[in-house]
Amino acid sequence: MEKKHPLIVSVTGWSGSGKTTFCEKLIAELLSRGIKTAAAKNAHQNLQTDKPGSDSERYFKAGADAVCLNAGNSMTVFYRNRLEDGNGLYSLFPEAEIIIAEGFKADDALRVELTGDISSSAEMKNPASDAELIIYSDEQLAKVLRRELCTEHRVSFVHRDDITSAADIICNR
């Protein structure tokens, strides 16, 4: 029997909209349900591979395509090239059932958009009609967005403090 790909949950929104806080709470909720969960963050700044002069930093500077730093109770792998999109996450987390992907987009991902402090769908970072789940912070805003999104596309709305409902929608996907 062929193993299914994990579900990628693509979490997007403007900087400061609460994406990381939402992801933290969602990961904890999914883990409490016994769901194998992985997480990925798409950052715009460059990362330092390890402390200057360390063995792993020297391997990377020497040109290794990937370097694994296995220490204590965790492991880090640095790759020379970054992922172009969220589709590459499948190979990084083959045992996961759900991958929370902050800032990534992938072909079959469930897209979650956090509104932050906007007042209309026109102010959203990504088109609201592309989202399956909108996480809002203000009930008035949710009413405005529901009215603006009177389309055939089914969008669920969940308050940012209602992690249980958000997890239910994700798990039912």
Number of C-alpha atoms within 10 A of each C-alpha: 3 4 7 8 16 19 19 28 23 23 26 25 20 18 11 12 19 18 22 16 11 19 20 12 17 20 21 14 17 20 13 10 11 9 15 16 19 20 17 17 13 14 10 7 6 6 8 9 21 15 10 10 10 10 13 21 18 16 16 18 13 9 10 14 12 13 19 14 15 11 8 6 5 7 9 12 12 19 14 14 8 9 12 10 13 22 16 12 20 17 9 11 18 14 15 18 17 22 25 24 24 23 19 23 20 18 11 13 21 21 22 26 26 29 30 20 15 18 15 17 20 12 13 18 15 16 11 24 17 14 22 19 22 25 27 24 19 15 12 11 18 21 13 13 21 16 12 14 15 11 10 7 12 13 18 14 20 20 16 21 13 14 20 14 14 22 17 12 15 20 14 6 9
